[in-house]
Amino acid sequence: MQKLISVRNLSFRYGENPVLQNVTFEIAPHDFILIIGPNGGGKTTLIKLILGILKPWEGEIHFHGAIANRLGYVPQFSGFNRNFPVSTFDMVLTGCINGENYLKRLSRDDIEKTSIILEKLGLYNKRRSNINALSGGQIQKALIARALVSEPVALFLDEPTASIDITSKATLLDLLEEINEKMCVVAITHDPTPFAHTYKHIACLNRTLFFHKRGELDIHTLEQVYGCPVELLGHGIPHTLLKEHH
Amino acid sequence: MSCRIAGTWNSPHLIERAPLIMQDILSYEFMRNAIIAGIMASIVCGLVGPFIVTKRMVFISGGLSHAAFGGLGIAYWLGIKPLYGAVAFVLLNALIIAEMGNDRLHRNDLIIGILWAIGVALGIIFIYLTPGYAPDLMSFLFGNVLIVSSPDLINTSVLVLIVTIAVFIFFRGFVLIAFDEDYARAKQLPVKALNRGLLVLVAISIVTLIQVVGIILVLALLTIPVAIASEVSMNFKGIMFLSVLLGILICVVGLFLSYYSELPSGALIVLVGGVMLSLTKLIKGLFI
């Protein structure tokens, strides 16, 4: 199987508190991986480690090919500084900046790519608006545009469906499905149900990570069992639906 | 108080006589120097202030400017130029904050608060230890742009030049770390170095400003022009440009009023800024 990123025995702690322990999994070029798990389970920490925002305590993250600087990041909406004085266009354009070119002027090519992405995501008429004038769904799209403009090989999203309305959620999911045709998508979510059609694998993370290939853990089955969409998944705790991890 | 200067307050014809008054004021070397110092301070305020405001470094700036007092005190005691003491001490504190700030275990505001107090305490002790009365002490606390000498201006212009060139070169990097530090890290920008560089620029700006408005009022010039500019422009470069212009306007009007009212210049500059900000908010509230 072709691999893109291999995470091996990854551990991380904030001070004395271990957040991740011995996390091992592989990401393939066209994967669509959902990372689920309880709050404080280390979901955001894990993708921050892969993206190089945090440094691993132990273990390693191996990139197959020169792709370390070709990862797209869509941060959590709630932690995002909406009041920063920047237009939608300029915000998306910052996606072109990287460690090598940040001292140079941005090229005409970068500006063109930004226009194309904005057009594609239906934000072109909002390009001059300040980012705090955008709706939740529009900001989420603008953040995705910022990540896509650098032409990444993998897109990492932190809670992309949180705090946006149902219509925006549906468009967003279609968009992610389309993006997935070109690159791998890794999304943290507390609500896997909307991804039922698109996801390929599920990673359950609560300090340690358990990787479930599609079929092994089927959201539809879960829905049928519950008779309603499932928001919470738990392993080995009361009302369990799954076998305990061993 | 040493900050006062003689003048007459003759308001009815003030507007008509403004050009003459300006000529009158500019005929004094100390007033020319004061205005030049005000303009230079406004340039650094406009260039660095928007980063301080958007990156929420206002408290850091307050801490650094008060810590400068320690440097001033030590310089007095050693008998060297106070400005040099202030530069060295503020830079040292900026680097301590940068170092501690990178460590998640330390709370940034705790360190800043402590450095703030220690700086002031050191200043008090060393000034107390220095024989004789330190005449410029009040000027450093509350600012006295009217005693800025020509050599001071040359030193200050070097600082202004450093800030201007650095902001020009590293603009994109600074904006990105102010906007979204995690993203800058993910894009492999040297975030740690940029943060440190920005803190050094803040430190240099503060020393430049201390001469104009004094330690206690530095925060006003770093924030008020930016706050007014942010009401008008929603673009980072626009805010920078407007902040420089507003800073110059605030300083010149403040000095002008100080000349005629015999009130301390630093405090008047700050109050002019405060009034302008209130008016901007009021006008915006009424019409928009």
Interface residues (C-beta under 8 A of the other chain):
Chain A: Y14 G15 K48 L51 G52 I53 A68 N69 L71 Y73 P75 F80 N81 F84 P85 V86 S87 D90 M91 T94 I97 N98 G99 E100 Y102 L103 L106 N130 R146 S150
Chain B: P50 T54 R104 L105 I169 F170 R172 G173 V175 L176 A178 F179 D180 D182 Y183 R185 A186 K187 Q188 L189 P190 S230 S233 M234 N235 F236 G238 I239
